């Protein structure tokens, strides 16, 4: 269904039931919903380079976990300090089971020289793998290393192959 059809339909059918036409509440709801739909309709392919913000970068190398410091990506040319916005991704990058593993990171350069990681994958024999933590007992997937939220047993590190394009 086209976005141009969704907005008028949602505004006219039930989204603002119970408020008289033209009331401030109805107008506010309609405006909020229209903005939300328009934000969701922006193509995912719009990159930061097109908007003039930080440019996305992909690097591949060995993950080095130095005790007491941020994780580092070591390539043939240089070492790059890694940072993240999310705690679970930082905990994953600090997992000792991933130390000295070949990984691919995608992110944006920060003014302080760190690469802020948005996505990362392990690399084996040239193929990319998604990392997850899984509890076989409870059949629960976790975002970061640690114990299962249900049975409190340690989660297992699993690498799920990405589909080839």
C-alpha positions as CSV (number, residue, x, y, z in Angstrom):
1,X,0.0,0.0,0.0
2,X,1.3,3.4,-0.9
3,X,2.3,5.9,1.8
4,X,0.1,8.5,0.0
5,X,-2.9,6.2,0.6
6,X,-2.0,5.3,4.2
7,X,-1.8,8.8,5.7
8,X,-5.2,10.0,4.6
9,X,-6.9,6.7,5.4
10,X,-5.4,6.5,9.0
11,X,-6.3,10.1,9.7
12,X,-9.8,9.6,8.5
13,X,-10.5,6.2,9.9
14,X,-10.3,5.7,13.6
15,X,-6.9,7.2,14.4
16,X,-8.6,10.2,16.0
17,X,-12.0,8.8,17.0
18,X,-13.7,10.6,19.9
19,X,-12.5,14.1,19.0
20,X,-14.5,16.6,17.0
21,X,-13.2,17.6,13.5
22,X,-10.8,20.5,13.6
23,X,-10.1,20.2,17.4
24,X,-6.5,20.8,18.4
25,X,-6.1,17.2,19.7
26,X,-7.2,15.8,16.3
27,X,-4.9,18.1,14.4
28,X,-2.0,17.2,16.8
29,X,-2.6,13.4,16.4
30,X,-2.8,13.8,12.6
31,X,0.4,15.8,12.4
32,X,2.3,13.3,14.7
33,X,1.1,10.3,12.7
34,X,1.9,12.0,9.4
35,X,5.5,12.8,10.6
36,X,6.0,9.2,11.8
37,X,4.8,7.7,8.5
38,X,7.0,10.1,6.6
39,X,10.1,9.3,8.7
40,X,9.5,5.6,8.2
41,X,9.2,6.1,4.4
42,X,12.7,7.5,4.1
43,X,14.7,4.8,2.1
44,X,17.2,2.8,4.2
45,X,19.7,3.3,1.4
46,X,20.0,7.0,2.3
47,X,23.6,7.1,3.6
48,X,25.3,9.7,5.9
49,X,27.4,10.7,2.9
50,X,24.3,11.9,1.1
51,X,23.2,13.9,4.1
52,X,26.6,15.5,4.7
53,X,27.2,13.7,8.1
54,X,29.7,11.1,9.1
55,X,30.6,8.6,6.4
56,X,30.2,4.8,7.0
57,X,33.3,2.7,6.9
58,X,33.9,-1.1,6.8
59,X,37.2,-2.5,8.0
60,X,38.4,-6.1,8.5
61,X,41.1,-7.3,10.8
62,X,41.8,-9.1,14.1
63,X,39.9,-8.2,17.2
64,X,42.4,-7.4,20.0
65,X,41.1,-7.2,23.6
66,X,43.6,-5.4,25.8
67,X,42.6,-5.8,29.4
68,X,41.2,-2.6,30.9
69,X,40.8,-0.7,27.7
70,X,38.5,-0.5,24.7
71,X,38.6,-3.2,22.0
72,X,41.0,-2.6,19.1
73,X,40.8,-3.7,15.5
74,X,44.3,-4.6,14.2
75,X,44.7,-4.6,10.4
76,X,47.9,-5.1,8.4
77,X,48.5,-1.3,8.3
78,X,47.3,0.0,11.7
79,X,45.4,-0.5,14.9
80,X,42.0,1.2,15.3
81,X,40.3,1.8,18.6
82,X,36.6,0.7,18.6
83,X,33.7,2.4,20.3
84,X,30.0,1.7,20.4
85,X,26.8,3.5,21.4
86,X,25.2,0.3,22.8
87,X,26.5,-1.5,25.9
88,X,25.6,-5.0,24.6
89,X,27.7,-4.5,21.5
90,X,30.6,-3.3,23.6
91,X,30.3,-6.4,25.8
92,X,30.3,-8.6,22.7
93,X,33.4,-6.9,21.3
94,X,35.1,-7.5,24.7
95,X,34.2,-11.2,24.9
96,X,37.3,-13.2,25.4
97,X,36.0,-15.9,23.1
98,X,36.3,-13.5,20.2
99,X,39.8,-12.3,21.1
100,X,42.3,-12.6,18.2
101,X,39.5,-13.6,15.8
102,X,39.1,-12.1,12.3
103,X,36.2,-9.7,12.2
104,X,34.6,-7.2,9.9
105,X,33.3,-4.0,11.5
106,X,31.0,-1.3,10.0
107,X,30.6,2.1,11.5
108,X,31.4,5.8,11.4
109,X,34.6,7.7,12.3
110,X,34.4,9.9,15.4
111,X,36.3,13.2,15.9
112,X,38.5,11.5,18.6
113,X,39.8,9.0,16.0
114,X,37.7,5.9,17.1
115,X,35.5,3.9,14.9
116,X,32.0,3.8,16.3
117,X,30.8,0.3,15.4
118,X,27.2,-0.2,14.3
119,X,27.6,-3.8,13.0
120,X,30.2,-6.5,13.2
121,X,30.7,-10.0,11.8
122,X,33.2,-12.7,12.3
123,X,35.0,-13.9,9.2
124,X,36.0,-17.5,8.5
125,X,37.3,-18.7,5.1
126,X,36.2,-15.4,3.6
127,X,32.5,-15.8,4.7
128,X,30.7,-13.5,7.1
129,X,29.0,-14.8,10.3
130,X,26.5,-13.1,12.6
131,X,27.4,-13.6,16.3
132,X,24.7,-14.5,18.8
133,X,24.6,-15.9,22.3
134,X,22.2,-18.8,22.8
135,X,20.8,-20.9,25.6
136,X,20.1,-24.4,24.4
137,X,18.1,-25.3,27.6
138,X,15.6,-22.4,27.3
139,X,15.9,-21.8,23.6
140,X,16.5,-18.1,24.2
141,X,18.8,-15.8,22.2
142,X,20.7,-13.1,24.0
143,X,22.4,-10.0,22.7
144,X,25.5,-10.1,24.8
145,X,27.7,-12.7,26.6
146,X,26.7,-13.8,30.0
147,X,24.1,-16.0,31.7
148,X,20.7,-16.9,30.4
149,X,18.0,-14.6,31.7
150,X,15.8,-17.6,32.4
151,X,17.9,-20.5,33.8
152,X,21.1,-18.5,34.6
153,X,23.3,-21.0,32.8
154,X,26.1,-19.6,30.6
155,X,25.0,-18.8,27.0
156,X,26.8,-20.4,24.1
157,X,28.6,-18.2,21.5
158,X,27.2,-19.2,18.1
159,X,28.1,-17.9,14.6
160,X,25.3,-17.9,12.1
161,X,26.4,-17.7,8.4
162,X,25.0,-14.8,6.5
163,X,23.2,-15.6,3.3
164,X,25.5,-15.1,0.2
165,X,24.4,-12.3,-2.1
